[in-house]
Every structure is written in structure tokens, then in C-alpha cells.
């Protein structure tokens, strides 16, 4: 139901019960679209209030959807992280994928086995990662890449450290990821091992939704 515009009245004009019902009662009822605590009112058209239902999660923000700017709630702070819980061998001078073993507790499981993190919700994400790797003694650096659908989006390089163990730190980068796109990590110039741990402290890949 749309709000009925209220006409101007003049002194001495009779205000009937029907006028009251149309311009006062019905308009107030039209504005009262909420049905639960936390509901909000927005305008779906001129003189047409509509209900925006309260979100089902405490971590949500109001965004506009594709329907002419109609507001809608969208979750924020969604995060997924996968990591190596054990060491992974078989790396060489060639670019080789990290095979994940574990999804961190309290994180969304977007692990799409064994190498991919396939994002389930379109949004803007902060993507980051880290890898502890062994390097060739004959090479001065180790390289790594985080890819989105096969294309590099973050690159890292580390000098070969003492005992040829180095940390590749992939800096966080904000990027749009569409539902169904996947993230992977590749390591190059390693002598054979990417190290794992019982928690995501050595080798891990993370995506945190920020919008």
C-alpha cells in the first residue's frame, strides 16, 4: 500500500471520518511495515515504504543489490583459511602447487581440495598468505605466487636463509573475487619441502571479506 498524499484544508472545512481513516490511520499503518525487532523501513518507490528485515547474523552491513539500488543486508567479515598441518615434499625449481590439509577452526570451509580455495560469495576480499620453505643452496632466492583462477594476483620473494629455510610472506591485497573463483599458492626454486604445523603458523592461505 502506498501513502496517500494529504490535501491542504481550510478554516471551517468539515473533516470526515473517511478523511481521518484515509489520511491519518491508513498512512500510519502503511508506514508500519516492520514485523520484528530490528526491521528497517526504506522506500521502494515514491510514497511506498517497504520492510528491510533484520539480518540473521550480527556481522552484516547494508548494501545495494542489482535491483535498482534496493538495499539488502550482506554478511561482512567472512573469512576462510587453509593451511598445511604437515610438511609437503616434492618441490623443485619448477612452480609447484601447495596441497592444503586443514581448514582453520571457526573459519568458513571454502577448501575445494586439495590445492584450491574456492570462494563461495562474491565480494571484495583481503587475500594473504605465508609459506615456510627449503631452498636450493645454489639459488639466492625463492619465489611464490598466489593465483586467482590461474592468474597471479600476489607475488612474494625471499632470500635463501641459513640452513636454506626461508619464509615467503605474501602481503595482503584487496581484490574482487566472484563466487566460484578459486585461489591457489605456487612455490618455485624450493629444494623439496614446504613446512607445516599444527596451526596455521607456517604455511597458509587466507581470504577475508571486507565488502
C-alpha positions, 0 to 999 in steps of 0.5 A, spaced: 500 500 500 502 506 498 501 513 502 496 517 500 498 524 499 494 529 504 490 535 501 491 542 504 484 544 508 481 550 510 478 554 516 471 551 517 472 545 512 468 539 515 473 533 516 470 526 515 471 520 518 473 517 511 478 523 511 481 521 518 481 513 516 484 515 509 489 520 511 491 519 518 490 511 520 491 508 513 498 512 512 500 510 519 499 503 518 502 503 511 508 506 514 508 500 519 511 495 515 516 492 520 514 485 523 520 484 528 525 487 532 530 490 528 526 491 521 528 497 517 523 501 513 526 504 506 522 506 500 521 502 494 518 507 490 515 514 491 510 514 497 511 506 498 515 504 504 517 497 504 520 492 510 528 491 510 528 485 515 533 484 520 539 480 518 540 473 521 547 474 523 550 480 527 556 481 522 552 484 516 552 491 513 547 494 508 548 494 501 545 495 494 543 489 490 542 489 482 535 491 483 535 498 482 539 500 488 534 496 493 538 495 499 539 488 502 543 486 508 550 482 506 554 478 511 561 482 512 567 479 515 567 472 512 573 469 512 576 462 510 583 459 511 587 453 509 593 451 511 598 445 511 598 441 518 604 437 515 610 438 511 609 437 503 615 434 499 616 434 492 618 441 490 623 443 485 625 449 481 619 448 477 612 452 480 609 447 484 602 447 487 601 447 495 596 441 497 592 444 503 590 439 509 586 443 514 581 448 514 582 453 520 577 452 526 571 457 526 573 459 519 568 458 513 570 451 509 571 454 502 577 448 501 575 445 494 581 440 495 586 439 495 590 445 492 584 450 491 580 455 495 574 456 492 570 462 494 563 461 495 560 469 495 562 474 491 565 480 494 571 484 495 576 480 499 583 481 503 587 475 500 594 473 504 598 468 505 605 465 508 609 459 506 615 456 510 620 453 505 627 449 503 631 452 498 636 450 493 643 452 496 645 454 489 639 459 488 639 466 492 632 466 492 625 463 492 619 465 489 611 464 490 605 466 487 598 466 489 593 465 483 586 467 482 583 462 477 590 461 474 592 468 474 597 471 479 594 476 483 600 476 489 607 475 488 612 474 494 620 473 494 625 471 499 632 470 500 635 463 501 636 463 509 641 459 513 640 452 513 636 454 506 629 455 510 626 461 508 619 464 509 615 467 503 610 472 506 605 474 501 602 481 503 595 482 503 591 485 497 584 487 496 581 484 490 574 482 487 573 475 487 566 472 484 563 466 487 566 460 484 573 463 483 578 459 486 585 461 489 591 457 489 599 458 492 605 456 487 612 455 490 618 455 485 626 454 486 624 450 493 629 444 494 623 439 496 619 441 502 614 446 504 613 446 512 607 445 516 604 445 523 599 444 527 596 451 526 596 455 521 603 458 523 607 456 517 604 455 511 597 458 509 592 461 505 587 466 507 581 470 504 577 475 508 571 479 506 571 486 507 565 488 502 
